[in-house]
Amino acid sequence: MNRKIALALALAAAGTAAHADEITVDPFPFKSTLSRAEVMADLMQHRRSGIDTQADDYNPLAQFRGAKTRADVRAEFMAERDTVAAMTREDSGSAYLARVKPALARETQLARSQDDASN
């Protein structure tokens, strides 16, 4: 009985493996710009750096320094305060966007084929 189950599983696995390369989920498959040797060199350099990105105490922002001052960020927020308040209301900003969108509306652009472009 176990042999029959093992054989059935092996045949099922072999049958699905034959079709695996025919399935394309991503319409834009990944194309590497680096060679395998370059990727391995980058990995070795990272390992030599001593930074363990999987460690519990890893802090990617420990060395980060912003270019803006607190006053700059605060001034930007104050300038956009009404927009922020509208976007965080109960309707998630839909009433605000309905009011503002006509002002931002653009002229409708239609696509055309290469044949139409030559005329």
Chimera marker file (.cmm) of the C-alpha trace (Angstrom):
<marker_set name="trace">
<marker id="1" x="0.000" y="0.000" z="0.000" r="1" g="1" b="0" radius="0.5"/>
<marker id="2" x="2.806" y="2.412" z="0.892" r="1" g="1" b="0" radius="0.5"/>
<marker id="3" x="4.519" y="1.691" z="-2.417" r="1" g="1" b="0" radius="0.5"/>
<marker id="4" x="1.353" y="2.578" z="-4.308" r="1" g="1" b="0" radius="0.5"/>
<marker id="5" x="1.059" y="5.883" z="-2.445" r="1" g="1" b="0" radius="0.5"/>
<marker id="6" x="4.733" y="6.690" z="-2.982" r="1" g="1" b="0" radius="0.5"/>
<marker id="7" x="4.432" y="5.849" z="-6.687" r="1" g="1" b="0" radius="0.5"/>
<marker id="8" x="1.320" y="8.004" z="-7.039" r="1" g="1" b="0" radius="0.5"/>
<marker id="9" x="3.049" y="10.944" z="-5.334" r="1" g="1" b="0" radius="0.5"/>
<marker id="10" x="6.147" y="10.544" z="-7.493" r="1" g="1" b="0" radius="0.5"/>
<marker id="11" x="4.060" y="10.501" z="-10.671" r="1" g="1" b="0" radius="0.5"/>
<marker id="12" x="2.067" y="13.520" z="-9.538" r="1" g="1" b="0" radius="0.5"/>
<marker id="13" x="5.263" y="15.443" z="-8.774" r="1" g="1" b="0" radius="0.5"/>
<marker id="14" x="6.777" y="14.492" z="-12.124" r="1" g="1" b="0" radius="0.5"/>
<marker id="15" x="3.616" y="15.563" z="-13.931" r="1" g="1" b="0" radius="0.5"/>
<marker id="16" x="3.478" y="18.988" z="-12.353" r="1" g="1" b="0" radius="0.5"/>
<marker id="17" x="7.206" y="19.606" z="-12.799" r="1" g="1" b="0" radius="0.5"/>
<marker id="18" x="6.848" y="19.131" z="-16.534" r="1" g="1" b="0" radius="0.5"/>
<marker id="19" x="4.409" y="22.035" z="-16.725" r="1" g="1" b="0" radius="0.5"/>
<marker id="20" x="6.068" y="24.408" z="-14.258" r="1" g="1" b="0" radius="0.5"/>
<marker id="21" x="8.082" y="26.249" z="-16.898" r="1" g="1" b="0" radius="0.5"/>
<marker id="22" x="4.977" y="27.018" z="-18.946" r="1" g="1" b="0" radius="0.5"/>
<marker id="23" x="3.426" y="29.171" z="-16.223" r="1" g="1" b="0" radius="0.5"/>
<marker id="24" x="4.458" y="32.820" z="-16.277" r="1" g="1" b="0" radius="0.5"/>
<marker id="25" x="3.027" y="34.847" z="-13.435" r="1" g="1" b="0" radius="0.5"/>
<marker id="26" x="5.139" y="37.946" z="-13.958" r="1" g="1" b="0" radius="0.5"/>
<marker id="27" x="4.695" y="39.530" z="-17.404" r="1" g="1" b="0" radius="0.5"/>
<marker id="28" x="8.074" y="41.270" z="-16.950" r="1" g="1" b="0" radius="0.5"/>
<marker id="29" x="10.543" y="38.585" z="-15.896" r="1" g="1" b="0" radius="0.5"/>
<marker id="30" x="13.566" y="39.674" z="-13.892" r="1" g="1" b="0" radius="0.5"/>
<marker id="31" x="16.707" y="40.327" z="-15.906" r="1" g="1" b="0" radius="0.5"/>
<marker id="32" x="19.842" y="40.741" z="-13.827" r="1" g="1" b="0" radius="0.5"/>
<marker id="33" x="22.317" y="43.471" z="-14.691" r="1" g="1" b="0" radius="0.5"/>
<marker id="34" x="25.046" y="41.850" z="-12.568" r="1" g="1" b="0" radius="0.5"/>
<marker id="35" x="26.910" y="38.637" z="-13.147" r="1" g="1" b="0" radius="0.5"/>
<marker id="36" x="26.893" y="35.847" z="-10.589" r="1" g="1" b="0" radius="0.5"/>
<marker id="37" x="30.485" y="36.721" z="-9.650" r="1" g="1" b="0" radius="0.5"/>
<marker id="38" x="29.539" y="40.381" z="-9.006" r="1" g="1" b="0" radius="0.5"/>
<marker id="39" x="26.614" y="39.344" z="-6.796" r="1" g="1" b="0" radius="0.5"/>
<marker id="40" x="28.822" y="36.945" z="-4.833" r="1" g="1" b="0" radius="0.5"/>
<marker id="41" x="31.465" y="39.692" z="-4.411" r="1" g="1" b="0" radius="0.5"/>
<marker id="42" x="28.792" y="42.060" z="-3.050" r="1" g="1" b="0" radius="0.5"/>
<marker id="43" x="27.594" y="39.368" z="-0.652" r="1" g="1" b="0" radius="0.5"/>
<marker id="44" x="31.117" y="38.703" z="0.625" r="1" g="1" b="0" radius="0.5"/>
<marker id="45" x="31.707" y="42.454" z="1.092" r="1" g="1" b="0" radius="0.5"/>
<marker id="46" x="28.468" y="42.714" z="3.099" r="1" g="1" b="0" radius="0.5"/>
<marker id="47" x="29.438" y="39.745" z="5.280" r="1" g="1" b="0" radius="0.5"/>
<marker id="48" x="32.876" y="41.268" z="5.941" r="1" g="1" b="0" radius="0.5"/>
<marker id="49" x="31.252" y="44.550" z="7.027" r="1" g="1" b="0" radius="0.5"/>
<marker id="50" x="30.039" y="42.881" z="10.220" r="1" g="1" b="0" radius="0.5"/>
<marker id="51" x="26.480" y="44.168" z="9.884" r="1" g="1" b="0" radius="0.5"/>
<marker id="52" x="23.944" y="41.457" z="10.690" r="1" g="1" b="0" radius="0.5"/>
<marker id="53" x="20.654" y="42.583" z="9.158" r="1" g="1" b="0" radius="0.5"/>
<marker id="54" x="18.893" y="39.599" z="10.744" r="1" g="1" b="0" radius="0.5"/>
<marker id="55" x="19.935" y="40.501" z="14.308" r="1" g="1" b="0" radius="0.5"/>
<marker id="56" x="17.327" y="41.651" z="16.818" r="1" g="1" b="0" radius="0.5"/>
<marker id="57" x="19.306" y="44.790" z="17.618" r="1" g="1" b="0" radius="0.5"/>
<marker id="58" x="19.852" y="45.801" z="13.967" r="1" g="1" b="0" radius="0.5"/>
<marker id="59" x="18.786" y="49.415" z="13.472" r="1" g="1" b="0" radius="0.5"/>
<marker id="60" x="18.934" y="50.590" z="9.843" r="1" g="1" b="0" radius="0.5"/>
<marker id="61" x="18.311" y="54.195" z="10.922" r="1" g="1" b="0" radius="0.5"/>
<marker id="62" x="21.114" y="54.366" z="13.472" r="1" g="1" b="0" radius="0.5"/>
<marker id="63" x="23.396" y="56.314" z="11.125" r="1" g="1" b="0" radius="0.5"/>
<marker id="64" x="20.643" y="58.199" z="9.297" r="1" g="1" b="0" radius="0.5"/>
<marker id="65" x="20.824" y="61.984" z="9.328" r="1" g="1" b="0" radius="0.5"/>
<marker id="66" x="18.081" y="63.958" z="7.636" r="1" g="1" b="0" radius="0.5"/>
<marker id="67" x="18.826" y="66.901" z="5.365" r="1" g="1" b="0" radius="0.5"/>
<marker id="68" x="15.899" y="68.976" z="6.643" r="1" g="1" b="0" radius="0.5"/>
<marker id="69" x="15.653" y="70.695" z="9.969" r="1" g="1" b="0" radius="0.5"/>
<marker id="70" x="12.767" y="70.203" z="12.347" r="1" g="1" b="0" radius="0.5"/>
<marker id="71" x="11.565" y="73.711" z="11.482" r="1" g="1" b="0" radius="0.5"/>
<marker id="72" x="11.529" y="72.880" z="7.742" r="1" g="1" b="0" radius="0.5"/>
<marker id="73" x="9.460" y="69.739" z="8.288" r="1" g="1" b="0" radius="0.5"/>
<marker id="74" x="7.104" y="71.559" z="10.612" r="1" g="1" b="0" radius="0.5"/>
<marker id="75" x="6.613" y="74.386" z="8.086" r="1" g="1" b="0" radius="0.5"/>
<marker id="76" x="5.834" y="71.875" z="5.324" r="1" g="1" b="0" radius="0.5"/>
<marker id="77" x="3.283" y="70.159" z="7.523" r="1" g="1" b="0" radius="0.5"/>
<marker id="78" x="1.635" y="73.425" z="8.517" r="1" g="1" b="0" radius="0.5"/>
<marker id="79" x="1.341" y="74.380" z="4.833" r="1" g="1" b="0" radius="0.5"/>
<marker id="80" x="-0.409" y="71.062" z="4.090" r="1" g="1" b="0" radius="0.5"/>
<marker id="81" x="-2.344" y="70.804" z="7.370" r="1" g="1" b="0" radius="0.5"/>
<marker id="82" x="-5.788" y="71.097" z="5.763" r="1" g="1" b="0" radius="0.5"/>
<marker id="83" x="-4.971" y="68.383" z="3.226" r="1" g="1" b="0" radius="0.5"/>
<marker id="84" x="-3.650" y="66.067" z="5.936" r="1" g="1" b="0" radius="0.5"/>
<marker id="85" x="-6.755" y="66.635" z="8.069" r="1" g="1" b="0" radius="0.5"/>
<marker id="86" x="-9.041" y="65.967" z="5.109" r="1" g="1" b="0" radius="0.5"/>
<marker id="87" x="-7.229" y="62.766" z="4.145" r="1" g="1" b="0" radius="0.5"/>
<marker id="88" x="-7.431" y="61.363" z="7.688" r="1" g="1" b="0" radius="0.5"/>
<marker id="89" x="-11.133" y="62.013" z="8.238" r="1" g="1" b="0" radius="0.5"/>
<marker id="90" x="-13.786" y="59.324" z="8.433" r="1" g="1" b="0" radius="0.5"/>
<marker id="91" x="-14.282" y="59.280" z="4.654" r="1" g="1" b="0" radius="0.5"/>
<marker id="92" x="-10.516" y="58.922" z="4.027" r="1" g="1" b="0" radius="0.5"/>
<marker id="93" x="-10.468" y="62.130" z="2.044" r="1" g="1" b="0" radius="0.5"/>
<marker id="94" x="-13.053" y="61.246" z="-0.598" r="1" g="1" b="0" radius="0.5"/>
<marker id="95" x="-15.064" y="64.437" z="-0.024" r="1" g="1" b="0" radius="0.5"/>
<marker id="96" x="-11.881" y="66.511" z="-0.184" r="1" g="1" b="0" radius="0.5"/>
<marker id="97" x="-10.742" y="64.791" z="-3.382" r="1" g="1" b="0" radius="0.5"/>
<marker id="98" x="-14.180" y="65.249" z="-4.964" r="1" g="1" b="0" radius="0.5"/>
<marker id="99" x="-13.913" y="68.960" z="-4.227" r="1" g="1" b="0" radius="0.5"/>
<marker id="100" x="-10.295" y="69.367" z="-5.364" r="1" g="1" b="0" radius="0.5"/>
<marker id="101" x="-10.217" y="66.942" z="-8.296" r="1" g="1" b="0" radius="0.5"/>
<marker id="102" x="-12.062" y="69.190" z="-10.792" r="1" g="1" b="0" radius="0.5"/>
<marker id="103" x="-9.380" y="71.821" z="-10.260" r="1" g="1" b="0" radius="0.5"/>
<marker id="104" x="-6.711" y="69.241" z="-11.043" r="1" g="1" b="0" radius="0.5"/>
<marker id="105" x="-8.548" y="67.705" z="-14.012" r="1" g="1" b="0" radius="0.5"/>
<marker id="106" x="-6.649" y="67.567" z="-17.272" r="1" g="1" b="0" radius="0.5"/>
<marker id="107" x="-7.761" y="67.468" z="-20.826" r="1" g="1" b="0" radius="0.5"/>
<marker id="108" x="-8.613" y="63.928" z="-21.939" r="1" g="1" b="0" radius="0.5"/>
<marker id="109" x="-5.837" y="62.300" z="-23.926" r="1" g="1" b="0" radius="0.5"/>
<marker id="110" x="-6.578" y="59.384" z="-26.190" r="1" g="1" b="0" radius="0.5"/>
<marker id="111" x="-4.022" y="56.858" z="-27.375" r="1" g="1" b="0" radius="0.5"/>
<marker id="112" x="-3.513" y="56.459" z="-31.064" r="1" g="1" b="0" radius="0.5"/>
<marker id="113" x="-1.788" y="53.918" z="-33.226" r="1" g="1" b="0" radius="0.5"/>
<marker id="114" x="1.397" y="54.393" z="-35.275" r="1" g="1" b="0" radius="0.5"/>
<marker id="115" x="-0.727" y="54.589" z="-38.445" r="1" g="1" b="0" radius="0.5"/>
<marker id="116" x="-2.744" y="57.506" z="-37.064" r="1" g="1" b="0" radius="0.5"/>
<marker id="117" x="0.444" y="59.356" z="-36.062" r="1" g="1" b="0" radius="0.5"/>
<marker id="118" x="1.738" y="59.415" z="-39.639" r="1" g="1" b="0" radius="0.5"/>
<marker id="119" x="-1.391" y="61.157" z="-40.960" r="1" g="1" b="0" radius="0.5"/>
<link id1="1" id2="2" r="1" g="1" b="0" radius="0.2"/>
<link id1="2" id2="3" r="1" g="1" b="0" radius="0.2"/>
<link id1="3" id2="4" r="1" g="1" b="0" radius="0.2"/>
<link id1="4" id2="5" r="1" g="1" b="0" radius="0.2"/>
<link id1="5" id2="6" r="1" g="1" b="0" radius="0.2"/>
<link id1="6" id2="7" r="1" g="1" b="0" radius="0.2"/>
<link id1="7" id2="8" r="1" g="1" b="0" radius="0.2"/>
<link id1="8" id2="9" r="1" g="1" b="0" radius="0.2"/>
<link id1="9" id2="10" r="1" g="1" b="0" radius="0.2"/>
<link id1="10" id2="11" r="1" g="1" b="0" radius="0.2"/>
<link id1="11" id2="12" r="1" g="1" b="0" radius="0.2"/>
<link id1="12" id2="13" r="1" g="1" b="0" radius="0.2"/>
<link id1="13" id2="14" r="1" g="1" b="0" radius="0.2"/>
<link id1="14" id2="15" r="1" g="1" b="0" radius="0.2"/>
<link id1="15" id2="16" r="1" g="1" b="0" radius="0.2"/>
<link id1="16" id2="17" r="1" g="1" b="0" radius="0.2"/>
<link id1="17" id2="18" r="1" g="1" b="0" radius="0.2"/>
<link id1="18" id2="19" r="1" g="1" b="0" radius="0.2"/>
<link id1="19" id2="20" r="1" g="1" b="0" radius="0.2"/>
<link id1="20" id2="21" r="1" g="1" b="0" radius="0.2"/>
<link id1="21" id2="22" r="1" g="1" b="0" radius="0.2"/>
<link id1="22" id2="23" r="1" g="1" b="0" radius="0.2"/>
<link id1="23" id2="24" r="1" g="1" b="0" radius="0.2"/>
<link id1="24" id2="25" r="1" g="1" b="0" radius="0.2"/>
<link id1="25" id2="26" r="1" g="1" b="0" radius="0.2"/>
<link id1="26" id2="27" r="1" g="1" b="0" radius="0.2"/>
<link id1="27" id2="28" r="1" g="1" b="0" radius="0.2"/>
<link id1="28" id2="29" r="1" g="1" b="0" radius="0.2"/>
<link id1="29" id2="30" r="1" g="1" b="0" radius="0.2"/>
<link id1="30" id2="31" r="1" g="1" b="0" radius="0.2"/>
<link id1="31" id2="32" r="1" g="1" b="0" radius="0.2"/>
<link id1="32" id2="33" r="1" g="1" b="0" radius="0.2"/>
<link id1="33" id2="34" r="1" g="1" b="0" radius="0.2"/>
<link id1="34" id2="35" r="1" g="1" b="0" radius="0.2"/>
<link id1="35" id2="36" r="1" g="1" b="0" radius="0.2"/>
<link id1="36" id2="37" r="1" g="1" b="0" radius="0.2"/>
<link id1="37" id2="38" r="1" g="1" b="0" radius="0.2"/>
<link id1="38" id2="39" r="1" g="1" b="0" radius="0.2"/>
<link id1="39" id2="40" r="1" g="1" b="0" radius="0.2"/>
<link id1="40" id2="41" r="1" g="1" b="0" radius="0.2"/>
<link id1="41" id2="42" r="1" g="1" b="0" radius="0.2"/>
<link id1="42" id2="43" r="1" g="1" b="0" radius="0.2"/>
<link id1="43" id2="44" r="1" g="1" b="0" radius="0.2"/>
<link id1="44" id2="45" r="1" g="1" b="0" radius="0.2"/>
<link id1="45" id2="46" r="1" g="1" b="0" radius="0.2"/>
<link id1="46" id2="47" r="1" g="1" b="0" radius="0.2"/>
<link id1="47" id2="48" r="1" g="1" b="0" radius="0.2"/>
<link id1="48" id2="49" r="1" g="1" b="0" radius="0.2"/>
<link id1="49" id2="50" r="1" g="1" b="0" radius="0.2"/>
<link id1="50" id2="51" r="1" g="1" b="0" radius="0.2"/>
<link id1="51" id2="52" r="1" g="1" b="0" radius="0.2"/>
<link id1="52" id2="53" r="1" g="1" b="0" radius="0.2"/>
<link id1="53" id2="54" r="1" g="1" b="0" radius="0.2"/>
<link id1="54" id2="55" r="1" g="1" b="0" radius="0.2"/>
<link id1="55" id2="56" r="1" g="1" b="0" radius="0.2"/>
<link id1="56" id2="57" r="1" g="1" b="0" radius="0.2"/>
<link id1="57" id2="58" r="1" g="1" b="0" radius="0.2"/>
<link id1="58" id2="59" r="1" g="1" b="0" radius="0.2"/>
<link id1="59" id2="60" r="1" g="1" b="0" radius="0.2"/>
<link id1="60" id2="61" r="1" g="1" b="0" radius="0.2"/>
<link id1="61" id2="62" r="1" g="1" b="0" radius="0.2"/>
<link id1="62" id2="63" r="1" g="1" b="0" radius="0.2"/>
<link id1="63" id2="64" r="1" g="1" b="0" radius="0.2"/>
<link id1="64" id2="65" r="1" g="1" b="0" radius="0.2"/>
<link id1="65" id2="66" r="1" g="1" b="0" radius="0.2"/>
<link id1="66" id2="67" r="1" g="1" b="0" radius="0.2"/>
<link id1="67" id2="68" r="1" g="1" b="0" radius="0.2"/>
<link id1="68" id2="69" r="1" g="1" b="0" radius="0.2"/>
<link id1="69" id2="70" r="1" g="1" b="0" radius="0.2"/>
<link id1="70" id2="71" r="1" g="1" b="0" radius="0.2"/>
<link id1="71" id2="72" r="1" g="1" b="0" radius="0.2"/>
<link id1="72" id2="73" r="1" g="1" b="0" radius="0.2"/>
<link id1="73" id2="74" r="1" g="1" b="0" radius="0.2"/>
<link id1="74" id2="75" r="1" g="1" b="0" radius="0.2"/>
<link id1="75" id2="76" r="1" g="1" b="0" radius="0.2"/>
<link id1="76" id2="77" r="1" g="1" b="0" radius="0.2"/>
<link id1="77" id2="78" r="1" g="1" b="0" radius="0.2"/>
<link id1="78" id2="79" r="1" g="1" b="0" radius="0.2"/>
<link id1="79" id2="80" r="1" g="1" b="0" radius="0.2"/>
<link id1="80" id2="81" r="1" g="1" b="0" radius="0.2"/>
<link id1="81" id2="82" r="1" g="1" b="0" radius="0.2"/>
<link id1="82" id2="83" r="1" g="1" b="0" radius="0.2"/>
<link id1="83" id2="84" r="1" g="1" b="0" radius="0.2"/>
<link id1="84" id2="85" r="1" g="1" b="0" radius="0.2"/>
<link id1="85" id2="86" r="1" g="1" b="0" radius="0.2"/>
<link id1="86" id2="87" r="1" g="1" b="0" radius="0.2"/>
<link id1="87" id2="88" r="1" g="1" b="0" radius="0.2"/>
<link id1="88" id2="89" r="1" g="1" b="0" radius="0.2"/>
<link id1="89" id2="90" r="1" g="1" b="0" radius="0.2"/>
<link id1="90" id2="91" r="1" g="1" b="0" radius="0.2"/>
<link id1="91" id2="92" r="1" g="1" b="0" radius="0.2"/>
<link id1="92" id2="93" r="1" g="1" b="0" radius="0.2"/>
<link id1="93" id2="94" r="1" g="1" b="0" radius="0.2"/>
<link id1="94" id2="95" r="1" g="1" b="0" radius="0.2"/>
<link id1="95" id2="96" r="1" g="1" b="0" radius="0.2"/>
<link id1="96" id2="97" r="1" g="1" b="0" radius="0.2"/>
<link id1="97" id2="98" r="1" g="1" b="0" radius="0.2"/>
<link id1="98" id2="99" r="1" g="1" b="0" radius="0.2"/>
<link id1="99" id2="100" r="1" g="1" b="0" radius="0.2"/>
<link id1="100" id2="101" r="1" g="1" b="0" radius="0.2"/>
<link id1="101" id2="102" r="1" g="1" b="0" radius="0.2"/>
<link id1="102" id2="103" r="1" g="1" b="0" radius="0.2"/>
<link id1="103" id2="104" r="1" g="1" b="0" radius="0.2"/>
<link id1="104" id2="105" r="1" g="1" b="0" radius="0.2"/>
<link id1="105" id2="106" r="1" g="1" b="0" radius="0.2"/>
<link id1="106" id2="107" r="1" g="1" b="0" radius="0.2"/>
<link id1="107" id2="108" r="1" g="1" b="0" radius="0.2"/>
<link id1="108" id2="109" r="1" g="1" b="0" radius="0.2"/>
<link id1="109" id2="110" r="1" g="1" b="0" radius="0.2"/>
<link id1="110" id2="111" r="1" g="1" b="0" radius="0.2"/>
<link id1="111" id2="112" r="1" g="1" b="0" radius="0.2"/>
<link id1="112" id2="113" r="1" g="1" b="0" radius="0.2"/>
<link id1="113" id2="114" r="1" g="1" b="0" radius="0.2"/>
<link id1="114" id2="115" r="1" g="1" b="0" radius="0.2"/>
<link id1="115" id2="116" r="1" g="1" b="0" radius="0.2"/>
<link id1="116" id2="117" r="1" g="1" b="0" radius="0.2"/>
<link id1="117" id2="118" r="1" g="1" b="0" radius="0.2"/>
<link id1="118" id2="119" r="1" g="1" b="0" radius="0.2"/>
</marker_set>
